């Protein structure tokens, strides 16, 4: 097994932290469409 040391490492997304923004998600459900977080802003 060979590892090429000149190859840049890809950043792996970690656990989201409190205060981080959530990704936008659109989904169709049996109770209608969901647009998160737009539909759930306070």
Biopython code that builds the backbone (N, CA, C, O; Angstrom):
import numpy as np
from Bio.PDB.StructureBuilder import StructureBuilder

atoms = [
    (1, "UNK", "N", (0.844, -1.166, 0.000)),
    (1, "UNK", "CA", (0.000, 0.000, 0.000)),
    (1, "UNK", "C", (0.893, 1.233, 0.000)),
    (1, "UNK", "O", (1.793, 1.361, 0.830)),
    (2, "UNK", "N", (0.632, 2.143, -0.944)),
    (2, "UNK", "CA", (1.419, 3.367, -1.049)),
    (2, "UNK", "C", (0.523, 4.571, -0.792)),
    (2, "UNK", "O", (-0.623, 4.605, -1.240)),
    (3, "UNK", "N", (1.043, 5.547, -0.078)),
    (3, "UNK", "CA", (0.330, 6.803, 0.171)),
    (3, "UNK", "C", (1.153, 7.924, -0.428)),
    (3, "UNK", "O", (2.327, 8.091, -0.094)),
    (4, "UNK", "N", (0.533, 8.700, -1.323)),
    (4, "UNK", "CA", (1.232, 9.817, -1.946)),
    (4, "UNK", "C", (1.115, 11.022, -1.017)),
    (4, "UNK", "O", (0.008, 11.494, -0.758)),
    (5, "UNK", "N", (2.230, 11.520, -0.516)),
    (5, "UNK", "CA", (2.224, 12.574, 0.486)),
    (5, "UNK", "C", (1.957, 13.958, -0.088)),
    (5, "UNK", "O", (1.646, 14.877, 0.669)),
    (6, "UNK", "N", (2.067, 14.136, -1.392)),
    (6, "UNK", "CA", (1.841, 15.449, -1.990)),
    (6, "UNK", "C", (0.373, 15.725, -2.301)),
    (6, "UNK", "O", (0.033, 16.820, -2.748)),
    (7, "UNK", "N", (-0.489, 14.755, -2.073)),
    (7, "UNK", "CA", (-1.910, 14.925, -2.338)),
    (7, "UNK", "C", (-2.547, 15.673, -1.165)),
    (7, "UNK", "O", (-2.404, 15.249, -0.019)),
    (8, "UNK", "N", (-3.259, 16.797, -1.437)),
    (8, "UNK", "CA", (-3.893, 17.522, -0.327)),
    (8, "UNK", "C", (-5.025, 16.697, 0.277)),
    (8, "UNK", "O", (-5.732, 15.992, -0.443)),
    (9, "UNK", "N", (-5.197, 16.783, 1.578)),
    (9, "UNK", "CA", (-6.259, 16.052, 2.260)),
    (9, "UNK", "C", (-7.577, 16.779, 2.042)),
    (9, "UNK", "O", (-7.632, 18.009, 2.052)),
    (10, "UNK", "N", (-8.628, 16.008, 1.848)),
    (10, "UNK", "CA", (-9.951, 16.607, 1.703)),
    (10, "UNK", "C", (-10.524, 16.838, 3.089)),
    (10, "UNK", "O", (-10.380, 16.003, 3.982)),
    (11, "UNK", "N", (-11.182, 17.993, 3.259)),
    (11, "UNK", "CA", (-11.782, 18.299, 4.548)),
    (11, "UNK", "C", (-13.077, 17.512, 4.692)),
    (11, "UNK", "O", (-13.939, 17.553, 3.814)),
    (12, "UNK", "N", (-13.208, 16.800, 5.801)),
    (12, "UNK", "CA", (-14.392, 16.002, 6.078)),
    (12, "UNK", "C", (-15.306, 16.816, 6.982)),
    (12, "UNK", "O", (-14.859, 17.309, 8.018)),
    (13, "UNK", "N", (-16.589, 16.971, 6.610)),
    (13, "UNK", "CA", (-17.487, 17.733, 7.474)),
    (13, "UNK", "C", (-17.627, 17.044, 8.824)),
    (13, "UNK", "O", (-17.811, 15.829, 8.901)),
    (14, "UNK", "N", (-17.539, 17.819, 9.861)),
    (14, "UNK", "CA", (-17.655, 17.263, 11.204)),
    (14, "UNK", "C", (-19.048, 17.473, 11.769)),
    (14, "UNK", "O", (-19.983, 17.833, 11.053)),
    (15, "UNK", "N", (-19.164, 17.246, 13.044)),
    (15, "UNK", "CA", (-20.426, 17.427, 13.751)),
    (15, "UNK", "C", (-20.768, 18.913, 13.788)),
    (15, "UNK", "O", (-19.905, 19.723, 14.124)),
    (16, "UNK", "N", (-22.009, 19.299, 13.450)),
    (16, "UNK", "CA", (-22.369, 20.714, 13.530)),
    (16, "UNK", "C", (-22.335, 21.178, 14.985)),
    (16, "UNK", "O", (-22.661, 20.423, 15.901)),
    (17, "UNK", "N", (-21.937, 22.422, 15.175)),
    (17, "UNK", "CA", (-21.853, 22.989, 16.504)),
    (17, "UNK", "C", (-23.036, 23.911, 16.751)),
    (17, "UNK", "O", (-23.663, 24.384, 15.803)),
    (18, "UNK", "N", (-23.346, 24.169, 18.011)),
    (18, "UNK", "CA", (-24.429, 25.089, 18.355)),
    (18, "UNK", "C", (-24.109, 26.446, 17.755)),
    (18, "UNK", "O", (-23.003, 26.957, 17.928)),
    (19, "UNK", "N", (-25.063, 27.028, 17.056)),
    (19, "UNK", "CA", (-24.862, 28.316, 16.412)),
    (19, "UNK", "C", (-24.516, 28.202, 14.939)),
    (19, "UNK", "O", (-24.594, 29.195, 14.215)),
    (20, "UNK", "N", (-24.130, 27.008, 14.472)),
    (20, "UNK", "CA", (-23.856, 26.810, 13.046)),
    (20, "UNK", "C", (-25.179, 26.854, 12.282)),
    (20, "UNK", "O", (-26.222, 26.456, 12.801)),
    (21, "UNK", "N", (-25.122, 27.343, 11.049)),
    (21, "UNK", "CA", (-26.337, 27.357, 10.240)),
    (21, "UNK", "C", (-26.586, 25.968, 9.658)),
    (21, "UNK", "O", (-25.656, 25.222, 9.349)),
    (22, "UNK", "N", (-27.859, 25.650, 9.520)),
    (22, "UNK", "CA", (-28.241, 24.348, 8.966)),
    (22, "UNK", "C", (-28.369, 24.465, 7.460)),
    (22, "UNK", "O", (-28.698, 25.537, 6.951)),
    (23, "UNK", "N", (-28.116, 23.386, 6.741)),
    (23, "UNK", "CA", (-28.285, 23.438, 5.287)),
    (23, "UNK", "C", (-29.769, 23.528, 4.933)),
    (23, "UNK", "O", (-30.617, 23.014, 5.662)),
    (24, "UNK", "N", (-30.077, 24.175, 3.824)),
    (24, "UNK", "CA", (-31.465, 24.254, 3.358)),
    (24, "UNK", "C", (-31.874, 22.903, 2.797)),
    (24, "UNK", "O", (-31.127, 22.266, 2.055)),
    (25, "UNK", "N", (-33.071, 22.483, 3.165)),
    (25, "UNK", "CA", (-33.584, 21.185, 2.727)),
    (25, "UNK", "C", (-35.010, 21.373, 2.228)),
    (25, "UNK", "O", (-35.827, 22.005, 2.897)),
    (26, "UNK", "N", (-35.310, 20.825, 1.056)),
    (26, "UNK", "CA", (-36.676, 20.794, 0.541)),
    (26, "UNK", "C", (-37.072, 19.334, 0.419)),
    (26, "UNK", "O", (-36.336, 18.526, -0.148)),
    (27, "UNK", "N", (-38.267, 18.995, 0.967)),
    (27, "UNK", "CA", (-38.716, 17.610, 0.920)),
    (27, "UNK", "C", (-40.220, 17.559, 0.719)),
    (27, "UNK", "O", (-40.952, 18.430, 1.190)),
    (28, "UNK", "N", (-40.672, 16.538, 0.018)),
    (28, "UNK", "CA", (-42.102, 16.282, -0.133)),
    (28, "UNK", "C", (-42.466, 15.196, 0.868)),
    (28, "UNK", "O", (-41.843, 14.135, 0.906)),
    (29, "UNK", "N", (-43.482, 15.474, 1.680)),
    (29, "UNK", "CA", (-43.925, 14.493, 2.667)),
    (29, "UNK", "C", (-45.397, 14.182, 2.433)),
    (29, "UNK", "O", (-46.038, 14.800, 1.583)),
    (30, "UNK", "N", (-45.926, 13.237, 3.176)),
    (30, "UNK", "CA", (-47.342, 12.903, 3.055)),
    (30, "UNK", "C", (-48.221, 14.020, 3.601)),
    (30, "UNK", "O", (-49.424, 14.041, 3.338)),
    (31, "UNK", "N", (-47.638, 14.951, 4.358)),
    (31, "UNK", "CA", (-48.398, 16.081, 4.900)),
    (31, "UNK", "C", (-48.081, 17.377, 4.176)),
    (31, "UNK", "O", (-48.443, 18.450, 4.658)),
    (32, "UNK", "N", (-47.410, 17.306, 3.026)),
    (32, "UNK", "CA", (-47.110, 18.495, 2.240)),
    (32, "UNK", "C", (-45.613, 18.735, 2.111)),
    (32, "UNK", "O", (-44.788, 17.983, 2.631)),
    (33, "UNK", "N", (-45.295, 19.809, 1.399)),
    (33, "UNK", "CA", (-43.889, 20.158, 1.177)),
    (33, "UNK", "C", (-43.295, 20.810, 2.418)),
    (33, "UNK", "O", (-43.986, 21.507, 3.161)),
    (34, "UNK", "N", (-42.006, 20.574, 2.630)),
    (34, "UNK", "CA", (-41.263, 21.186, 3.729)),
    (34, "UNK", "C", (-40.092, 21.945, 3.127)),
    (34, "UNK", "O", (-39.360, 21.404, 2.298)),
    (35, "UNK", "N", (-39.912, 23.193, 3.536)),
    (35, "UNK", "CA", (-38.736, 23.993, 3.193)),
    (35, "UNK", "C", (-38.052, 24.354, 4.504)),
    (35, "UNK", "O", (-38.479, 25.273, 5.202)),
    (36, "UNK", "N", (-36.997, 23.632, 4.833)),
    (36, "UNK", "CA", (-36.276, 23.877, 6.077)),
    (36, "UNK", "C", (-35.033, 24.676, 5.764)),
    (36, "UNK", "O", (-34.351, 24.343, 4.795)),
    (37, "UNK", "N", (-34.696, 25.685, 6.498)),
    (37, "UNK", "CA", (-35.323, 26.210, 7.700)),
    (37, "UNK", "C", (-36.324, 27.334, 7.440)),
    (37, "UNK", "O", (-36.841, 27.904, 8.401)),
    (38, "UNK", "N", (-36.622, 27.680, 6.179)),
    (38, "UNK", "CA", (-37.493, 28.817, 5.883)),
    (38, "UNK", "C", (-38.869, 28.681, 6.534)),
    (38, "UNK", "O", (-39.399, 29.665, 7.050)),
    (39, "UNK", "N", (-39.460, 27.479, 6.521)),
    (39, "UNK", "CA", (-40.799, 27.290, 7.077)),
    (39, "UNK", "C", (-40.811, 27.316, 8.605)),
    (39, "UNK", "O", (-41.882, 27.396, 9.207)),
    (40, "UNK", "N", (-39.650, 27.250, 9.236)),
    (40, "UNK", "CA", (-39.590, 27.118, 10.691)),
    (40, "UNK", "C", (-38.873, 28.261, 11.373)),
    (40, "UNK", "O", (-38.427, 28.120, 12.512)),
    (41, "UNK", "N", (-38.751, 29.414, 10.682)),
    (41, "UNK", "CA", (-38.112, 30.565, 11.315)),
    (41, "UNK", "C", (-39.087, 31.179, 12.304)),
    (41, "UNK", "O", (-40.283, 31.297, 12.036)),
    (42, "UNK", "N", (-38.545, 31.569, 13.462)),
    (42, "UNK", "CA", (-39.392, 32.113, 14.531)),
    (42, "UNK", "C", (-39.544, 33.521, 14.434)),
    (42, "UNK", "O", (-40.227, 34.127, 15.260)),
]
sb = StructureBuilder()
sb.init_structure("model")
sb.init_model(0)
sb.init_chain("A")
sb.init_seg("    ")
for serial, (resi, resn, name, xyz) in enumerate(atoms, 1):
    if name == "N":
        sb.init_residue(resn, " ", resi, " ")
    sb.init_atom(name, np.array(xyz, "f"), 0.0, 1.0, " ", f" {name:<3s}", serial, name[0])
structure = sb.get_structure()
